[in-house]
Amino acid sequence: MKVLFSFFLWFFASFANECYADRYAYQDSIEIKIENENHLIIHKHNWRIRWNQANNNSLITSADSMISSSIFCINKHSGDTMFKYPSPAFTYIKFDKNSNYIIACSNINILNPYQLCIYDIQGTIVKKRHISKLESRLSVIEYEIFKNRFGIQKSEIDNCNLIYKMDTCFIIDYMAIDNDTLAEYLYSFKSKNHISSNILGSVSNFIYWYKSEKAVSRGFYDEKNNYDPNFEIKFDKNKPYSLVFLDPRFEKAEILIQENTICK
């Protein structure tokens, strides 16, 4: 992933009044462990290593990503590693209520491809999603103009699950696009995230989309001093249908597992 200096200059100027300032780039190292009767889940990430990889253009393969961030599952009875994968940098992980799925979430934005991943207990990813504070909302006609105007350039976001087809419009996660021209054009169609209008963000480092201690520290009062976002997977015909949770203002929000993405 390229870190474009010109893009960050434009990005800071555009969002200075909408996002919190970052004094330093996020470079922390975190280890998270959760367990139940049968499984131990371990996640580790070191974002100083990730920054060095990005700056040296050595973040190319999944093996490269494994060096700076990974998630793995251990069978507590046999001691066998059930899966071990490179991963985004997560800040919150839990089992669903039946321990059949692992909900892995993150408030880290910079150099992080996804802020939500849901795995089944065998390690198969059933949902992955990037989440931004703002997004572009285009009518059907505006979307057709966008496609015709940029043509081949649009392919840069087709394969990243950043375009969502709604009933009457198209949603584009333009803040995740590593292309100055596209992002500047889509900025004129900006709106608050349709998942929740309460999502908070810093200029580049963080995105606070679920109830958490850090979201509360941004100015929201938590009466019970309870930071549990109450993540819950809803099912339809025994298949995961959506993830329901509390947003930073403790209001209920929902992300569909099968969103209508426009993707090649």
Backbone as CSV, one residue per row, in Angstrom:
resi,resn,N_x,N_y,N_z,CA_x,CA_y,CA_z,C_x,C_y,C_z
1,MET,0.852,-1.205,0.000,0.000,0.000,0.000,0.879,1.243,0.000
2,LYS,0.625,2.129,-0.897,1.420,3.346,-0.969,0.868,4.386,-0.010
3,VAL,1.783,5.107,0.612,1.378,6.238,1.447,1.716,7.494,0.683
4,LEU,0.717,8.137,0.132,0.946,9.258,-0.770,0.971,10.568,0.002
5,PHE,2.091,11.275,-0.105,2.235,12.527,0.635,1.201,13.547,0.192
6,SER,1.002,13.665,-1.114,0.035,14.645,-1.613,-1.371,14.313,-1.154
7,PHE,-1.681,13.017,-1.074,-3.009,12.619,-0.629,-3.246,13.049,0.812
8,PHE,-2.256,12.859,1.673,-2.436,13.217,3.074,-2.550,14.726,3.262
9,LEU,-1.856,15.502,2.436,-2.023,16.951,2.513,-3.458,17.338,2.195
10,TRP,-3.998,16.760,1.115,-5.392,17.040,0.759,-6.345,16.491,1.807
11,PHE,-6.040,15.274,2.300,-6.914,14.618,3.269,-7.025,15.449,4.541
12,PHE,-5.901,15.936,5.047,-5.921,16.725,6.280,-6.695,18.018,6.068
13,ALA,-6.458,18.676,4.943,-7.153,19.931,4.679,-8.652,19.724,4.560
14,SER,-9.065,18.622,3.958,-10.477,18.367,3.721,-11.225,18.005,4.991
15,PHE,-10.559,17.295,5.909,-11.280,16.735,7.040,-10.870,17.322,8.381
16,ALA,-10.130,18.421,8.360,-9.659,19.000,9.616,-10.807,19.387,10.527
17,ASN,-11.928,19.791,9.951,-13.066,20.205,10.758,-14.015,19.060,11.080
18,GLU,-13.736,17.858,10.559,-14.640,16.748,10.761,-14.003,15.601,11.531
19,CYS,-12.697,15.612,11.675,-11.989,14.526,12.328,-11.024,15.088,13.372
20,TYR,-10.700,14.257,14.344,-9.741,14.651,15.369,-8.317,14.563,14.823
21,ALA,-7.464,15.472,15.267,-6.094,15.511,14.772,-5.280,14.354,15.352
22,ASP,-4.323,13.885,14.581,-3.374,12.863,15.032,-2.014,13.517,15.195
23,ARG,-1.467,13.436,16.395,-0.143,14.025,16.617,0.942,13.142,16.029
24,TYR,0.780,11.818,16.178,1.754,10.878,15.639,1.012,9.761,14.914
25,ALA,1.702,9.128,13.986,1.122,7.971,13.311,1.061,6.793,14.276
26,TYR,-0.028,6.048,14.228,-0.197,4.887,15.102,0.883,3.851,14.816
27,GLN,1.617,3.433,15.871,2.679,2.446,15.718,2.739,1.520,16.933
28,ASP,1.593,1.249,17.561,1.585,0.438,18.775,1.702,-1.047,18.469
29,SER,1.996,-1.807,19.519,2.047,-3.258,19.462,1.042,-3.808,20.468
30,ILE,0.169,-4.718,20.030,-0.916,-5.218,20.880,-1.008,-6.736,20.762
31,GLU,-1.323,-7.391,21.874,-1.660,-8.812,21.870,-2.994,-8.989,22.577
32,ILE,-3.924,-9.700,21.933,-5.245,-9.959,22.491,-5.441,-11.474,22.564
33,LYS,-5.932,-11.957,23.723,-6.241,-13.373,23.884,-7.662,-13.521,24.404
34,ILE,-8.419,-14.409,23.797,-9.726,-14.783,24.324,-9.809,-16.308,24.286
35,GLU,-10.594,-16.886,25.178,-10.720,-18.335,25.178,-12.078,-18.765,25.708
36,ASN,-12.479,-19.951,25.298,-13.649,-20.598,25.865,-13.236,-22.000,26.275
37,GLU,-14.179,-22.883,26.433,-13.850,-24.224,26.922,-12.953,-24.984,25.962
38,ASN,-13.112,-24.711,24.679,-12.414,-25.526,23.685,-11.319,-24.818,22.905
39,HIS,-11.384,-23.497,22.805,-10.491,-22.792,21.893,-9.821,-21.581,22.547
40,LEU,-8.603,-21.335,22.113,-7.856,-20.140,22.489,-7.566,-19.352,21.218
41,ILE,-7.993,-18.089,21.202,-7.734,-17.207,20.064,-6.687,-16.184,20.469
42,ILE,-5.663,-16.038,19.642,-4.594,-15.075,19.920,-4.423,-14.169,18.699
43,HIS,-4.410,-12.880,18.959,-4.125,-11.910,17.899,-2.960,-11.033,18.343
44,LYS,-2.025,-10.820,17.428,-0.892,-9.931,17.681,-0.712,-9.004,16.489
45,HIS,-0.432,-7.740,16.786,-0.008,-6.856,15.701,1.024,-5.865,16.212
46,ASN,1.929,-5.514,15.334,2.974,-4.534,15.624,2.983,-3.552,14.456
47,TRP,2.395,-2.365,14.663,2.213,-1.427,13.558,3.473,-0.616,13.263
48,ARG,4.470,-0.700,14.109,5.765,-0.104,13.753,6.400,-0.924,12.619
49,ILE,6.280,-2.256,12.742,6.775,-3.123,11.670,5.995,-2.869,10.390
50,ARG,4.653,-2.718,10.515,3.828,-2.488,9.325,4.236,-1.190,8.621
51,TRP,4.524,-0.152,9.410,4.970,1.117,8.818,6.287,0.935,8.061
52,ASN,7.223,0.204,8.661,8.512,-0.041,7.997,8.322,-0.826,6.705
53,GLN,7.412,-1.823,6.747,7.135,-2.595,5.546,6.552,-1.707,4.444
54,ALA,5.609,-0.851,4.824,4.990,0.030,3.831,6.008,1.004,3.250
55,ASN,6.838,1.560,4.093,7.828,2.530,3.634,8.900,1.890,2.757
56,ASN,9.175,0.598,2.995,10.195,-0.110,2.221,9.598,-0.888,1.042
57,ASN,8.289,-0.717,0.826,7.588,-1.436,-0.240,7.771,-2.950,-0.136
58,SER,7.826,-3.460,1.106,8.007,-4.897,1.324,6.731,-5.564,1.829
59,LEU,5.614,-4.823,1.827,4.324,-5.381,2.239,3.572,-5.804,0.983
60,ILE,3.903,-7.003,0.492,3.398,-7.442,-0.805,2.539,-8.701,-0.686
61,THR,3.053,-9.721,-0.028,2.352,-10.997,0.062,1.718,-11.182,1.436
62,SER,0.883,-12.223,1.556,0.285,-12.530,2.855,1.344,-12.909,3.878
63,ALA,2.431,-13.518,3.418,3.530,-13.854,4.329,4.170,-12.595,4.908
64,ASP,4.251,-11.544,4.097,4.770,-10.269,4.600,3.853,-9.712,5.681
65,SER,2.553,-9.794,5.428,1.586,-9.275,6.396,1.630,-10.060,7.698
66,MET,1.886,-11.358,7.617,1.961,-12.198,8.814,3.007,-11.691,9.796
67,ILE,4.070,-11.085,9.288,5.156,-10.597,10.143,4.652,-9.518,11.094
68,SER,3.730,-8.679,10.632,3.284,-7.544,11.443,1.925,-7.749,12.090
69,SER,1.112,-8.708,11.607,-0.208,-8.896,12.204,-0.753,-10.278,11.868
70,SER,-1.257,-10.987,12.887,-1.779,-12.330,12.660,-2.856,-12.669,13.681
71,ILE,-3.671,-13.655,13.340,-4.656,-14.216,14.266,-4.571,-15.728,14.145
72,PHE,-4.595,-16.425,15.288,-4.588,-17.877,15.215,-5.432,-18.480,16.319
73,CYS,-5.871,-19.721,16.058,-6.780,-20.435,16.951,-6.129,-21.752,17.357
74,ILE,-6.136,-22.049,18.657,-5.540,-23.269,19.191,-6.627,-24.117,19.843
75,ASN,-6.650,-25.395,19.525,-7.520,-26.342,20.203,-6.927,-26.631,21.582
76,LYS,-7.628,-26.268,22.640,-7.092,-26.376,23.988,-6.936,-27.827,24.445
77,HIS,-7.667,-28.750,23.853,-7.596,-30.155,24.263,-6.423,-30.878,23.608
78,SER,-6.218,-30.624,22.310,-5.138,-31.304,21.586,-3.868,-30.480,21.505
79,GLY,-4.010,-29.164,21.669,-2.857,-28.284,21.500,-2.566,-27.945,20.052
80,ASP,-3.354,-28.466,19.125,-3.132,-28.213,17.701,-3.556,-26.790,17.328
81,THR,-2.814,-26.208,16.395,-3.208,-24.918,15.832,-4.223,-25.172,14.719
82,MET,-5.445,-24.697,14.911,-6.518,-24.941,13.950,-6.389,-24.044,12.726
83,PHE,-5.944,-22.800,12.940,-5.638,-21.922,11.816,-4.730,-20.806,12.294
84,LYS,-3.960,-20.266,11.373,-3.103,-19.114,11.637,-2.999,-18.317,10.348
85,TYR,-3.491,-17.072,10.387,-3.565,-16.255,9.190,-3.000,-14.861,9.433
86,PRO,-2.504,-14.220,8.385,-2.272,-12.773,8.489,-3.609,-12.084,8.687
87,SER,-3.592,-10.931,9.333,-4.861,-10.281,9.654,-4.701,-8.771,9.695
88,PRO,-5.812,-8.056,9.688,-5.762,-6.632,10.026,-5.327,-6.464,11.475
89,ALA,-5.118,-5.230,11.889,-4.824,-4.939,13.298,-6.150,-4.817,14.038
90,PHE,-6.419,-5.747,14.955,-7.665,-5.740,15.700,-7.479,-5.125,17.084
91,THR,-8.560,-4.561,17.618,-8.527,-3.991,18.971,-9.586,-4.608,19.879
92,TYR,-10.473,-5.441,19.320,-11.528,-6.082,20.113,-11.892,-7.395,19.426
93,ILE,-11.888,-8.492,20.201,-12.228,-9.810,19.666,-13.116,-10.543,20.670
94,LYS,-14.133,-11.220,20.169,-14.980,-12.024,21.050,-15.580,-13.186,20.253
95,PHE,-16.015,-14.221,20.986,-16.798,-15.293,20.398,-18.256,-14.861,20.331
96,ASP,-18.987,-15.386,19.344,-20.428,-15.184,19.386,-21.002,-16.056,20.506
97,LYS,-22.289,-15.929,20.800,-22.860,-16.559,21.992,-22.788,-18.078,21.965
98,ASN,-22.705,-18.670,20.769,-22.606,-20.124,20.672,-21.189,-20.604,20.382
99,SER,-20.242,-19.669,20.362,-18.822,-19.973,20.119,-18.574,-20.641,18.776
100,ASN,-19.433,-20.352,17.811,-19.226,-20.873,16.464,-18.531,-19.871,15.553
101,TYR,-18.495,-18.608,15.974,-17.902,-17.547,15.169,-17.028,-16.649,16.040
102,ILE,-16.042,-16.039,15.400,-15.134,-15.110,16.063,-15.355,-13.737,15.445
103,ILE,-15.728,-12.775,16.270,-15.977,-11.411,15.813,-14.740,-10.583,16.141
104,ALA,-14.037,-10.125,15.127,-12.791,-9.380,15.306,-12.964,-7.980,14.740
105,CYS,-12.763,-6.964,15.594,-13.040,-5.581,15.212,-11.837,-4.700,15.497
106,SER,-11.830,-3.532,14.864,-10.697,-2.632,15.030,-11.132,-1.180,14.949
107,ASN,-10.499,-0.342,15.770,-10.663,1.109,15.610,-9.426,1.732,14.973
108,ILE,-8.535,0.878,14.447,-7.331,1.365,13.760,-7.634,1.519,12.275
109,ASN,-7.350,2.689,11.759,-7.651,2.987,10.363,-6.405,2.933,9.488
110,ILE,-5.353,3.596,9.890,-4.197,3.788,9.022,-3.497,2.464,8.703
111,LEU,-3.250,2.217,7.417,-2.614,1.008,6.893,-3.402,-0.253,7.211
112,ASN,-4.673,-0.111,7.602,-5.479,-1.257,8.011,-6.560,-1.506,6.955
113,PRO,-6.543,-2.657,6.291,-7.474,-2.884,5.189,-8.925,-3.071,5.620
114,TYR,-9.145,-3.632,6.831,-10.499,-3.888,7.301,-10.615,-3.560,8.788
115,GLN,-11.794,-3.083,9.179,-12.079,-2.830,10.592,-13.025,-3.876,11.177
116,LEU,-13.507,-4.781,10.347,-14.369,-5.867,10.819,-14.061,-7.137,10.042
117,CYS,-13.811,-8.217,10.762,-13.714,-9.548,10.180,-14.485,-10.514,11.075
118,ILE,-15.273,-11.368,10.463,-15.957,-12.425,11.203,-15.483,-13.757,10.634
119,TYR,-14.948,-14.608,11.498,-14.448,-15.919,11.102,-15.351,-16.999,11.693
120,ASP,-15.510,-18.111,10.985,-16.099,-19.262,11.662,-14.983,-19.956,12.441
121,ILE,-15.331,-20.951,13.222,-14.356,-21.531,14.148,-13.269,-22.314,13.413
122,GLN,-13.508,-22.628,12.116,-12.464,-23.273,11.304,-11.530,-22.253,10.659
123,GLY,-11.853,-20.968,10.789,-10.982,-19.922,10.262,-11.444,-19.319,8.952
124,THR,-12.567,-19.791,8.408,-13.086,-19.219,7.171,-13.669,-17.838,7.440
125,ILE,-13.303,-16.857,6.627,-13.839,-15.507,6.793,-15.230,-15.441,6.165
126,VAL,-16.213,-15.103,6.981,-17.586,-14.975,6.471,-17.962,-13.509,6.243
127,LYS,-17.147,-12.584,6.765,-17.401,-11.158,6.543,-16.116,-10.380,6.760
128,LYS,-15.829,-9.447,5.841,-14.732,-8.513,6.033,-15.183,-7.171,5.473
129,ARG,-14.850,-6.104,6.204,-15.378,-4.803,5.800,-14.493,-3.671,6.289
130,HIS,-14.265,-2.702,5.397,-13.629,-1.452,5.792,-14.721,-0.489,6.230
131,ILE,-14.446,0.309,7.265,-15.443,1.242,7.793,-14.807,2.621,7.926
132,SER,-15.479,3.627,7.398,-15.009,5.010,7.462,-16.056,5.898,8.122
133,LYS,-15.610,7.052,8.599,-16.527,8.019,9.205,-17.498,8.571,8.171
134,LEU,-16.983,8.875,6.979,-17.786,9.449,5.906,-17.782,8.532,4.691
135,GLU,-18.754,8.704,3.819,-18.812,7.958,2.586,-19.478,8.837,1.529
136,SER,-19.408,8.439,0.286,-20.081,9.162,-0.792,-21.403,8.476,-1.104
137,ARG,-22.433,9.296,-1.297,-23.755,8.778,-1.654,-24.127,9.346,-3.023
138,LEU,-24.216,8.486,-4.028,-24.484,8.901,-5.395,-25.819,8.326,-5.868
139,SER,-26.590,9.148,-6.554,-27.803,8.645,-7.187,-27.405,7.720,-8.332
140,VAL,-28.379,7.026,-8.888,-28.099,6.127,-10.011,-27.481,6.895,-11.173
141,ILE,-28.015,8.063,-11.466,-27.489,8.879,-12.566,-26.081,9.360,-12.240
142,GLU,-25.863,9.831,-11.020,-24.526,10.307,-10.621,-23.510,9.173,-10.674
143,TYR,-23.935,7.965,-10.322,-23.023,6.822,-10.370,-22.649,6.483,-11.816
144,GLU,-23.601,6.582,-12.726,-23.311,6.321,-14.137,-22.331,7.357,-14.682
145,ILE,-22.503,8.615,-14.284,-21.569,9.665,-14.696,-20.176,9.373,-14.147
146,PHE,-20.123,8.940,-12.881,-18.850,8.585,-12.242,-18.162,7.460,-13.013
147,LYS,-18.892,6.410,-13.341,-18.316,5.291,-14.089,-17.781,5.741,-15.445
148,ASN,-18.569,6.537,-16.153,-18.159,6.977,-17.487,-16.971,7.933,-17.438
149,ARG,-16.924,8.751,-16.393,-15.864,9.749,-16.307,-14.507,9.128,-15.999
150,PHE,-14.486,8.123,-15.118,-13.199,7.605,-14.660,-12.829,6.256,-15.266
151,GLY,-13.792,5.545,-15.810,-13.489,4.332,-16.553,-12.560,3.379,-15.845
152,ILE,-11.348,3.193,-16.410,-10.407,2.200,-15.906,-10.005,2.498,-14.464
153,GLN,-9.908,3.769,-14.092,-9.492,4.101,-12.740,-10.411,3.480,-11.687
154,LYS,-11.713,3.349,-12.025,-12.653,2.814,-11.057,-12.315,1.382,-10.666
155,SER,-11.572,0.684,-11.543,-11.212,-0.694,-11.239,-10.350,-0.783,-9.979
156,GLU,-9.737,0.321,-9.579,-8.916,0.322,-8.373,-9.759,0.089,-7.122
157,ILE,-11.051,0.395,-7.192,-11.893,0.173,-6.012,-12.896,-0.952,-6.220
158,ASP,-13.043,-1.434,-7.450,-13.987,-2.523,-7.697,-13.660,-3.767,-6.885
159,ASN,-12.370,-4.072,-6.757,-11.968,-5.309,-6.111,-11.772,-5.174,-4.606
160,CYS,-12.138,-4.050,-4.045,-11.908,-3.806,-2.615,-13.198,-3.762,-1.798
161,ASN,-14.331,-4.106,-2.413,-15.615,-4.077,-1.709,-15.878,-2.711,-1.082
162,LEU,-15.672,-1.664,-1.858,-15.869,-0.312,-1.351,-17.097,0.357,-1.967
163,ILE,-17.809,-0.342,-2.852,-19.012,0.210,-3.472,-20.196,-0.670,-3.108
164,TYR,-21.255,-0.043,-2.598,-22.427,-0.780,-2.140,-23.663,-0.274,-2.869
165,LYS,-24.443,-1.196,-3.412,-25.687,-0.847,-4.116,-26.830,-0.854,-3.112
166,MET,-27.452,0.298,-2.929,-28.616,0.420,-2.064,-29.870,0.441,-2.934
167,ASP,-31.028,0.621,-2.323,-32.284,0.601,-3.076,-32.360,1.724,-4.106
168,THR,-31.938,2.916,-3.707,-32.100,4.078,-4.595,-30.793,4.815,-4.870
169,CYS,-29.666,4.282,-4.402,-28.399,4.993,-4.582,-27.233,4.021,-4.495
170,PHE,-26.039,4.560,-4.716,-24.798,3.817,-4.552,-23.985,4.487,-3.440
171,ILE,-23.413,3.665,-2.555,-22.553,4.144,-1.476,-21.113,3.768,-1.811
172,ILE,-20.192,4.727,-1.736,-18.779,4.459,-1.996,-17.956,4.904,-0.791
173,ASP,-17.151,3.996,-0.271,-16.273,4.298,0.863,-15.033,5.023,0.323
174,TYR,-15.212,6.303,-0.001,-14.146,7.039,-0.699,-12.937,7.320,0.193
175,MET,-13.122,7.309,1.508,-12.001,7.593,2.398,-10.968,6.465,2.404
176,ALA,-11.333,5.304,1.858,-10.403,4.180,1.791,-9.704,4.073,0.443
177,ILE,-9.979,5.013,-0.447,-9.431,4.943,-1.803,-8.051,5.593,-1.856
178,ASP,-7.072,4.845,-2.343,-5.703,5.353,-2.459,-5.502,5.941,-3.863
179,ASN,-6.331,6.933,-4.174,-6.241,7.600,-5.471,-6.741,9.028,-5.284
180,ASP,-5.848,9.988,-5.408,-6.184,11.388,-5.141,-7.349,11.878,-5.994
181,THR,-7.302,11.565,-7.285,-8.298,12.092,-8.215,-9.697,11.572,-7.893
182,LEU,-9.799,10.268,-7.659,-11.092,9.682,-7.330,-11.625,10.215,-6.004
183,ALA,-10.752,10.255,-4.991,-11.190,10.691,-3.662,-11.655,12.142,-3.676
184,GLU,-10.935,13.005,-4.392,-11.329,14.409,-4.457,-12.668,14.576,-5.161
185,TYR,-12.890,13.816,-6.218,-14.162,13.888,-6.928,-15.311,13.412,-6.039
186,LEU,-15.120,12.290,-5.359,-16.177,11.696,-4.546,-16.447,12.490,-3.267
187,TYR,-15.485,13.309,-2.858,-15.663,14.126,-1.649,-16.883,15.047,-1.781
188,SER,-17.188,15.498,-2.980,-18.315,16.412,-3.174,-19.659,15.723,-2.932
189,PHE,-19.658,14.392,-2.848,-20.888,13.638,-2.581,-20.891,13.070,-1.161
190,LYS,-20.066,13.614,-0.296,-19.874,13.019,1.032,-21.143,13.107,1.879
191,SER,-21.304,12.096,2.727,-22.374,12.070,3.717,-21.895,11.214,4.881
192,LYS,-22.625,11.228,5.971,-22.253,10.396,7.112,-22.489,8.930,6.769
193,ASN,-21.767,8.068,7.461,-21.865,6.645,7.181,-23.295,6.157,7.399
194,HIS,-23.821,5.396,6.435,-25.211,4.948,6.541,-25.403,3.894,7.626
195,ILE,-24.319,3.260,8.073,-24.421,2.296,9.176,-24.784,3.019,10.462
196,SER,-24.110,4.138,10.702,-24.384,4.970,11.877,-23.852,6.370,11.627
197,SER,-24.658,7.364,11.939,-24.215,8.757,11.802,-23.363,9.187,12.978
198,ASN,-23.175,8.302,13.964,-22.411,8.635,15.170,-20.962,8.185,15.110
199,ILE,-20.520,7.656,13.979,-19.146,7.180,13.857,-18.182,8.359,13.951
200,LEU,-17.130,8.175,14.749,-16.112,9.199,14.964,-14.825,8.797,14.270
201,GLY,-13.958,9.774,14.005,-12.685,9.433,13.408,-11.632,10.484,13.658
202,SER,-10.376,10.044,13.712,-9.268,10.988,13.697,-8.865,11.186,12.246
203,VAL,-7.917,12.061,11.992,-7.562,12.387,10.609,-7.124,11.142,9.844
204,SER,-6.289,10.308,10.440,-5.813,9.136,9.714,-5.703,7.881,10.569
205,ASN,-5.453,8.016,11.878,-5.135,6.852,12.695,-6.324,5.982,13.076
206,PHE,-7.424,6.610,13.519,-8.462,5.845,14.188,-9.851,6.071,13.611
207,ILE,-10.696,5.059,13.776,-12.103,5.135,13.423,-12.887,4.482,14.562
208,TYR,-13.743,5.248,15.228,-14.503,4.745,16.366,-15.942,4.499,15.918
209,TRP,-16.242,3.238,15.614,-17.556,2.896,15.058,-18.391,2.044,15.998
210,TYR,-17.823,1.538,17.077,-18.568,0.777,18.059,-18.277,1.314,19.457
211,LYS,-19.170,1.026,20.375,-19.028,1.492,21.751,-17.732,0.958,22.339
212,SER,-16.922,1.860,22.890,-15.642,1.469,23.464,-15.163,2.561,24.395
213,GLU,-14.159,2.241,25.180,-13.607,3.227,26.113,-13.054,4.427,25.366
214,LYS,-12.395,4.189,24.239,-11.810,5.301,23.493,-12.884,6.171,22.865
215,ALA,-13.973,5.542,22.420,-15.072,6.339,21.880,-15.680,7.209,22.973
216,VAL,-15.820,6.651,24.168,-16.364,7.409,25.293,-15.449,8.574,25.648
217,SER,-14.139,8.359,25.575,-13.184,9.415,25.941,-13.238,10.585,24.971
218,ARG,-13.862,10.387,23.801,-13.990,11.471,22.833,-15.127,12.435,23.193
219,GLY,-15.777,12.207,24.322,-16.770,13.179,24.764,-18.139,12.626,25.072
220,PHE,-18.354,11.330,24.823,-19.649,10.741,25.130,-19.640,10.213,26.564
221,TYR,-20.674,10.513,27.292,-20.756,10.124,28.693,-21.307,8.704,28.821
222,ASP,-20.589,7.862,29.543,-21.002,6.484,29.740,-21.457,6.307,31.183
223,GLU,-22.747,6.281,31.389,-23.307,6.308,32.733,-22.881,5.113,33.577
224,LYS,-22.820,3.932,32.959,-22.529,2.715,33.717,-21.055,2.306,33.647
225,ASN,-20.249,3.129,32.992,-18.829,2.793,32.830,-18.673,1.401,32.230
226,ASN,-19.509,1.094,31.284,-19.534,-0.213,30.638,-19.251,-0.019,29.152
227,TYR,-18.159,-0.613,28.673,-17.730,-0.354,27.306,-18.039,-1.519,26.361
228,ASP,-18.892,-2.435,26.774,-19.216,-3.578,25.940,-20.107,-3.144,24.775
229,PRO,-19.657,-3.329,23.525,-20.489,-2.937,22.371,-21.615,-3.921,22.077
230,ASN,-21.685,-5.008,22.855,-22.770,-5.992,22.709,-22.896,-6.522,21.278
231,PHE,-21.773,-6.926,20.716,-21.803,-7.522,19.382,-22.632,-8.804,19.402
232,GLU,-23.541,-8.925,18.452,-24.388,-10.114,18.357,-24.644,-10.432,16.890
233,ILE,-24.417,-11.685,16.519,-24.704,-12.118,15.160,-26.151,-12.589,15.090
234,LYS,-26.909,-12.022,14.155,-28.274,-12.454,13.894,-28.242,-13.472,12.755
235,PHE,-29.145,-14.448,12.823,-29.148,-15.527,11.849,-30.464,-15.571,11.074
236,ASP,-30.364,-16.058,9.847,-31.527,-16.304,9.011,-31.342,-17.680,8.384
237,LYS,-32.230,-18.608,8.739,-32.130,-19.993,8.264,-30.767,-20.594,8.612
238,ASN,-30.343,-20.348,9.840,-29.100,-20.899,10.405,-27.833,-20.349,9.747
239,LYS,-27.971,-19.289,8.953,-26.800,-18.647,8.368,-26.673,-17.227,8.921
240,PRO,-25.440,-16.767,9.168,-25.274,-15.398,9.676,-25.898,-14.382,8.744
241,TYR,-26.744,-13.531,9.289,-27.442,-12.535,8.479,-26.885,-11.130,8.702
242,SER,-26.615,-10.787,9.957,-26.115,-9.444,10.245,-25.384,-9.422,11.577
243,LEU,-24.608,-8.366,11.773,-23.955,-8.097,13.047,-24.618,-6.872,13.656
244,VAL,-25.195,-7.042,14.839,-25.850,-5.953,15.550,-24.944,-5.525,16.710
245,PHE,-24.844,-4.214,16.959,-23.937,-3.722,17.988,-24.358,-2.324,18.424
246,LEU,-23.691,-1.811,19.450,-23.919,-0.448,19.918,-22.851,0.463,19.338
247,ASP,-23.272,1.589,18.768,-22.331,2.542,18.188,-21.753,3.448,19.288
248,PRO,-20.908,4.424,18.952,-20.282,5.251,19.997,-21.253,6.029,20.886
249,ARG,-22.460,6.286,20.433,-23.469,6.937,21.270,-24.409,5.923,21.918
250,PHE,-24.001,4.640,21.883,-24.742,3.554,22.507,-26.075,3.314,21.822
251,GLU,-26.179,3.696,20.558,-27.368,3.418,19.770,-27.138,2.156,18.945
252,LYS,-28.197,1.392,18.708,-28.060,0.126,18.007,-27.793,0.374,16.520
253,ALA,-26.850,-0.374,15.978,-26.508,-0.306,14.554,-26.391,-1.725,14.024
254,GLU,-26.386,-1.845,12.713,-26.383,-3.173,12.105,-25.583,-3.160,10.809
255,ILE,-24.794,-4.211,10.610,-24.056,-4.414,9.365,-24.482,-5.753,8.791
256,LEU,-24.982,-5.756,7.570,-25.404,-6.993,6.927,-24.187,-7.839,6.543
257,ILE,-24.324,-9.144,6.689,-23.241,-10.042,6.280,-23.134,-10.051,4.760
258,GLN,-24.258,-10.179,4.078,-24.274,-10.184,2.613,-24.753,-8.832,2.117
259,GLU,-23.843,-7.878,2.029,-24.166,-6.572,1.473,-24.071,-6.640,-0.042
260,ASN,-24.827,-5.800,-0.694,-24.850,-5.797,-2.155,-23.675,-4.975,-2.670
261,THR,-22.495,-5.604,-2.719,-21.302,-4.899,-3.164,-21.184,-4.963,-4.678
262,ILE,-20.628,-3.893,-5.248,-20.345,-3.843,-6.681,-18.880,-4.200,-6.838
263,CYS,-18.623,-5.414,-7.248,-17.235,-5.912,-7.234,-17.025,-6.865,-8.398
264,LYS,-15.888,-6.766,-9.037,-15.582,-7.661,-10.149,-15.332,-9.067,-9.639
